[in-house]
Amino acid sequence: VQLQASGGGLVQAGGSLRLACAASRRTFTFTPYDMGWFRQDPGKEREFIAALDWSGSRTLYADSVKGRFTISRDNTKNTMWLQMNSLKPEDTAVYYCTARYSRLGPMPTAPGSYDTWGQGTQLTVSS
């Protein structure tokens, strides 16, 4: 495991939370990698949430979170964030950060397109 997600917790509907993703080993540097966030409920498939390219200039969001979530990164700190606002109970899931070596073309939304995953962090949104 080279990535570690953190910042999850219990929040009321309408609230906000920011998740962070950092390298678990100092030898892993973010710069050449496109990064993303997925989430997964037990018994369900892993769902794409957001992604951004290695420079942070290109972003992609799932329709379910567009306008509420913001993905960002700081390559100098080897850290990526997911700012989540206006949270809903249906946002409850384990959130995973992921990375793939950057390449040309559209940002992928399939989990299989990413090759580095971190341990997830649980977000629970109460109604």
N, C-alpha and C positions, 0 to 999 in steps of 0.2 A: 504494500500500500504506500503510495507516494503523496496522496492528498488527504487532507483531514478537514471535514466540514464541522462547523461549530455554530453556536448561537441559537439553536432551536429551544423551544420551550412551550409553555402554555400561555395563550393570549386570548383575549375576548374578541369576538367578532367586531370588525371595524377598527381594530388596533393595528399596530405596526411592529415589525421585527426586522432585524438585519442579520442575515447569515453571512458567515465568512468561510472562506476556503483557503487553506494554507498548505504549503508543502510540508510533508512529515519528515522529509529528509533534506538536508541543506544542499545535497547534490542535485536536487531537482529544481530547475529554474523555469519560470513560467514563460519567458520571452518567446520561444519558438512555437508555443502551443495556442491553438484555439481552445477556449474554455466554455463550459456549459453547466447548467443545473438541470437535474431531473428530479422527479419525486415518484414515490411508490407507496401504494397502500397494500396491505396484506391481501394476497389473492388476486392482485391486479397487475397489469403490465407496467413497466417503468415508463413514466410519462415525461415527455420533453417539456421544459419550462422556458428556458432562455439560453442563449449562447452569444458569445462575442469573439471576434477574431483576435489574433495575437496582439494587434495594436490597440484594440479597443474601439476602432473606428466603425466597425460593422457589428450590428446587433440583430438578433432575431428573437421574437417572443411568441409563445403559444397564445392563441386567441383568448384562452381562459384567464390569462394574467396580464394581457396587454393593457397599459394604462395604470396598472396597480403595482407591478413589480419593475424594478430597475436593476440591471446587471452592470457591474463595473469591475475594474481591475486596476492594480498598481503593480506593474512588473518590477519596479525597484524594490518593492516589499514582498514580492512573490505571494501576493494575496489577491483574492477575488471576493466580491461581495454580491449579495442579492438583497436589495432593499425591498421589503414587502409591506405595502400599505393596503388599507381597506380590506383586511383579511376576512375571509369567509370560512365557515365550518368545512366546506368542501376543499379548502386548501390543506386540511389536515393530512399529513403523510410524513414519511421519512424522506428527507431531502438529501440528494447526493450531488457532489460536484465531480466534474469529469474534464478530461482534456484529450486532445488529439494533436498530433504534429500538424502544424498549419499547412494548408495547401490551397490552391486556387479552386474556385467554384463556390456554389452556394453553401451556406452553413447547414450542416446536417442536423436532422432532428431524430434520427434513429439511434437508439442506444448502441447498436453494433458498430456505429461509425466512430465511436470514441474508444480509446484503448487504455486509458488510465483512469481509475476510479478511486474515490476515497470512501471511507466509512461515512455513513449517513448521520444526519442529526434529525431528531424527531420534532416536528411542529404539530401542536394540537391547538385548534381554534375552537373555543367554546361559544355556543350560541347564547 
